[in-house]
Amino acid sequence: MALTTRRRALTTLGAALAGSVALPAAHAWAGDGKHGPRPLWRAHAHNDYEHPRPLLDALDHRFGSVEADIYLVEGQLLIAHDPEDLDPARTLESLYLDPLAARVKANRGSVYRGHRGSLQLLIDIKTEGSSTYLELDRHLARYRHLFTTYAHGRVYPGPVTAVISGDRAARPPMEAQTVRRAFYDGRLADLGSSAPASFVPLISDNWTNNFTWQGVGTFPDAERTKLRDIVSRAHARGQRIRFWATPDQPGPARDALWGELLAAGVDHLNTDDLAGLQAFLDAHERP
């Protein structure tokens, strides 16, 4: 799939904005009468459900991607990081699907009023992947108007794009489907594989397993070249790049690493600090 097509369809979520310039925050986010504030498509809320208001806090900070961990428990998809935190009241529907459906309806088809991009819902499967995905697929089907859909070789963009991460046993049942409302989160090992962007639109991996630099001192030239090569290869195939386990403590090291990720064209920046990443992107991204 060509890069231009990717930005117009499902994989528009994190359109690369390399070469961004600093802008005053007021100019970076202010909306007008027809459009709401500019979404930060690159901003990814890691473990989003641990914030006081799951999903809603991320949307208030204009994030373009949120992450929810799910457990399959007696037919219910419960949201938690660890099994001991499971609560029957905290379901995928109550925290994410129902609020998103209501928001899209209120905004006439968009998560962000006046902006046609698709919010990425990264769903991290914590229980056995195959059975959990098949149950998830049944849940997503109840919200078919909400989700980007793959059907018989074509991708039909929706206001929300579900991407499946976590237990890798989810992959076989997904690949077997001719119609699905979710896509697969690949790893760097998948970069250059035969899987197309219509199945693997996102490539995610652990920063510390691939790079030694943590934002202190000069970014080694060899690592900068490696990072830019990864991004270039992914974008050539219409795929986006995300790294987890990047430094997330406020300070110069985090800002330096985020700056290198932006300069390289990395599509999603991972954080638990919603306000911190919002401020950084408002100061560094071109609207």
Beta strands, then each sheet from edge to edge (+ up, - down):
strand 1: 40-45
strand 2: 63-73
strand 3: 76-79
strand 4: 119-125
strand 5: 149-151
strand 6: 154-156
strand 7: 160-166
strand 8: 179-180
strand 9: 183-186
strand 10: 202-206
strand 11: 240-244
strand 12: 269-271
sheet 1: 3+ 2- 1- 12-
sheet 2: 3+ 2- 4- 7- 9- 10- 11-
sheet 3: 6+ 5- 8+
end
